[in-house]
Amino acid sequence: MTTSTDTKENLKPTKIWKCKNAECKAWVRDEFAASEQKCPICSGPMLRSMRHLPPVQNKAKSQPRKPKSDF
């Protein structure tokens, strides 16, 4: 069973972009943000911020190649 302290230990400070519009709750991690910083929901301006989020593995693990004789 996971406790709230276990979850808090897995979080790390992460750079994000959040929408400036107070009614819009959109945000995106910096590493997944587009080069043009427009809100993906309301198209408003975005500003930099920080959040404590769990780490994300954003690279697929490479699979070993099968020899051609296995095809």
VEXKEDO-575313 format. One line per field, with one value per atom (N, C-alpha, C): residue number from 1; residue in three letters; atom name; x, y, z. Coordinates in steps of 0.2 Angstrom, whole numbers, plus 2048, in hexadecimal, padded with zeros to 3 digits. Each point is the difference from the previous one (the first is absolute). Layout:
N
seq <- c(NUM_...)
type <- c(ALA_...)
atom <- c(CA_...)
xx <- c(X_...)
yy <- c(Y_...)
zz <- c(Z_...)
This chain:
71
seq <- c(1_1_1_2_2_2_3_3_3_4_4_4_5_5_5_6_6_6_7_7_7_8_8_8_9_9_9_10_10_10_11_11_11_12_12_12_13_13_13_14_14_14_15_15_15_16_16_16_17_17_17_18_18_18_19_19_19_20_20_20_21_21_21_22_22_22_23_23_23_24_24_24_25_25_25_26_26_26_27_27_27_28_28_28_29_29_29_30_30_30_31_31_31_32_32_32_33_33_33_34_34_34_35_35_35_36_36_36_37_37_37_38_38_38_39_39_39_40_40_40_41_41_41_42_42_42_43_43_43_44_44_44_45_45_45_46_46_46_47_47_47_48_48_48_49_49_49_50_50_50_51_51_51_52_52_52_53_53_53_54_54_54_55_55_55_56_56_56_57_57_57_58_58_58_59_59_59_60_60_60_61_61_61_62_62_62_63_63_63_64_64_64_65_65_65_66_66_66_67_67_67_68_68_68_69_69_69_70_70_70_71_71_71)
type <- c(MET_MET_MET_THR_THR_THR_THR_THR_THR_SER_SER_SER_THR_THR_THR_ASP_ASP_ASP_THR_THR_THR_LYS_LYS_LYS_GLU_GLU_GLU_ASN_ASN_ASN_LEU_LEU_LEU_LYS_LYS_LYS_PRO_PRO_PRO_THR_THR_THR_LYS_LYS_LYS_ILE_ILE_ILE_TRP_TRP_TRP_LYS_LYS_LYS_CYS_CYS_CYS_LYS_LYS_LYS_ASN_ASN_ASN_ALA_ALA_ALA_GLU_GLU_GLU_CYS_CYS_CYS_LYS_LYS_LYS_ALA_ALA_ALA_TRP_TRP_TRP_VAL_VAL_VAL_ARG_ARG_ARG_ASP_ASP_ASP_GLU_GLU_GLU_PHE_PHE_PHE_ALA_ALA_ALA_ALA_ALA_ALA_SER_SER_SER_GLU_GLU_GLU_GLN_GLN_GLN_LYS_LYS_LYS_CYS_CYS_CYS_PRO_PRO_PRO_ILE_ILE_ILE_CYS_CYS_CYS_SER_SER_SER_GLY_GLY_GLY_PRO_PRO_PRO_MET_MET_MET_LEU_LEU_LEU_ARG_ARG_ARG_SER_SER_SER_MET_MET_MET_ARG_ARG_ARG_HIS_HIS_HIS_LEU_LEU_LEU_PRO_PRO_PRO_PRO_PRO_PRO_VAL_VAL_VAL_GLN_GLN_GLN_ASN_ASN_ASN_LYS_LYS_LYS_ALA_ALA_ALA_LYS_LYS_LYS_SER_SER_SER_GLN_GLN_GLN_PRO_PRO_PRO_ARG_ARG_ARG_LYS_LYS_LYS_PRO_PRO_PRO_LYS_LYS_LYS_SER_SER_SER_ASP_ASP_ASP_PHE_PHE_PHE)
atom <- c(N_CA_C_N_CA_C_N_CA_C_N_CA_C_N_CA_C_N_CA_C_N_CA_C_N_CA_C_N_CA_C_N_CA_C_N_CA_C_N_CA_C_N_CA_C_N_CA_C_N_CA_C_N_CA_C_N_CA_C_N_CA_C_N_CA_C_N_CA_C_N_CA_C_N_CA_C_N_CA_C_N_CA_C_N_CA_C_N_CA_C_N_CA_C_N_CA_C_N_CA_C_N_CA_C_N_CA_C_N_CA_C_N_CA_C_N_CA_C_N_CA_C_N_CA_C_N_CA_C_N_CA_C_N_CA_C_N_CA_C_N_CA_C_N_CA_C_N_CA_C_N_CA_C_N_CA_C_N_CA_C_N_CA_C_N_CA_C_N_CA_C_N_CA_C_N_CA_C_N_CA_C_N_CA_C_N_CA_C_N_CA_C_N_CA_C_N_CA_C_N_CA_C_N_CA_C_N_CA_C_N_CA_C_N_CA_C_N_CA_C_N_CA_C_N_CA_C_N_CA_C_N_CA_C_N_CA_C_N_CA_C_N_CA_C_N_CA_C)
xx <- c(804_7FC_804_7FF_804_7FD_804_7FE_801_7FE_801_807_804_807_804_7FE_803_800_7FA_7FE_804_801_803_808_802_808_801_7FB_802_7FF_7FE_7FF_806_801_806_7FE_803_7FF_800_7FB_800_7FE_804_7FE_7FA_7FB_7FA_7FE_7FB_7FD_7F9_7FD_7F9_7FD_7F9_7FC_7FF_801_7FF_7F9_7FC_7F8_7FE_7FD_7FE_7FB_7FC_7FA_803_805_803_805_800_804_805_802_804_808_804_807_803_807_803_808_803_807_804_805_805_803_801_803_7FB_7FA_7FB_7FC_803_7FD_802_7FB_802_805_803_804_7FD_7FA_7FB_7FC_801_7FC_7F9_7FC_7F9_7FC_7FB_7FC_7FD_800_7FD_7F9_7FD_7F9_7FC_803_7FC_805_806_804_803_7FF_802_808_803_807_801_807_802_805_801_806_803_807_804_7FE_801_7FE_804_7FF_803_7FA_800_7FC_804_7FE_803_7FC_803_7FD_804_7FD_804_804_806_804_7FC_802_7FD_806_7FF_805_7FD_804_7FE_804_803_804_7FE_7FE_7FF_806_7FF_806_801_806_802_7FF_7FD_7FF_806_802_806_7FD_804_7FD_801_7FB_800_804_804_804_7FB_802_7FC_7FE_803_7FE_7FA_7FE_7FA_7FA_800_7FA_7FD)
yy <- c(7FA_806_806_805_806_805_804_805_807_805_807_802_7FE_801_7FD_7FA_7FC_804_802_804_806_804_806_7FF_7FA_7FF_7FF_7FE_7FF_806_806_806_804_803_804_807_805_807_7FF_802_800_807_802_806_7FE_805_7FF_807_800_806_800_805_800_806_7FF_805_806_806_806_802_7FD_802_7FC_804_7FD_7FB_800_7FB_7FA_800_7FA_7FD_7F9_7FC_7FC_802_7FC_802_7FA_801_7FA_801_7FB_800_7FA_7FF_804_803_803_7FC_7FA_7FB_7FE_801_7FE_806_806_806_802_803_802_806_801_806_807_800_806_7FF_804_7FF_803_7FC_802_7FA_802_7FB_7FB_7FA_7FB_800_803_800_806_806_806_805_7FE_803_807_800_806_800_805_800_7FB_7FE_7FB_803_7FE_803_7FA_801_7FB_7FF_7FA_7FF_7F9_7FE_7FA_7FC_7F9_7FC_7FA_7FD_7FA_7FA_7FC_7FB_7FA_7FA_7FA_800_7FD_800_7FC_802_7FD_7FD_7FA_7FD_802_804_802_7FE_7FA_7FD_7F8_7FE_7F9_7FB_7FB_7FC_7FC_800_7FC_7F9_7FD_7F9_7FC_7FB_7FC_7FE_801_7FE_7F8_7FE_7F8_7FF_7FB_7FE_7FF_801_7FF_7F9_7FB_7F9_7FF_804_7FF_802_804_802_7FB)
zz <- c(800_800_800_7FC_7FF_805_803_805_7FC_803_7FD_801_805_800_7FB_7FE_7FB_7F9_7FF_7FA_800_805_800_7FF_802_7FF_7F9_7FC_7F9_7FB_803_7FC_800_7FA_800_7FC_802_7FD_7F8_7FD_7F8_7FD_7FB_7FD_7FB_801_7FC_7FD_7FB_7FD_802_803_802_7FD_7FF_7FC_805_7FD_804_801_7FC_801_807_804_807_7FF_7FB_800_7FC_7FD_7FD_804_801_804_7FD_7F9_7FC_803_7FF_801_7FD_7FE_7FD_802_801_802_7FA_803_7FB_7FB_801_7FB_7FB_801_7FB_7FD_802_7FD_7F9_7FC_7FA_800_7FA_800_801_7FD_801_806_805_806_800_7FD_801_803_804_804_7FB_801_7FB_801_805_801_7FE_802_7FF_7FB_7FE_7FC_803_807_803_801_803_802_806_800_805_804_806_804_803_802_803_807_803_807_802_806_802_804_7FF_804_802_806_802_7FD_7FB_7FD_800_7FF_7FF_7FA_800_7FA_7FA_7FA_7FA_7FC_7FE_7FB_7F9_7FD_7F9_7FA_802_7FA_801_7FA_800_800_804_801_7F9_7FE_7FA_801_7FB_800_7FC_802_7FC_7F9_7FB_7FA_7FF_7FC_7FF_7FA_800_7FA_7FA_7FA_7FA_7FF_803_7FF_804_805_804_7FC_7FB_7FC_7FC)
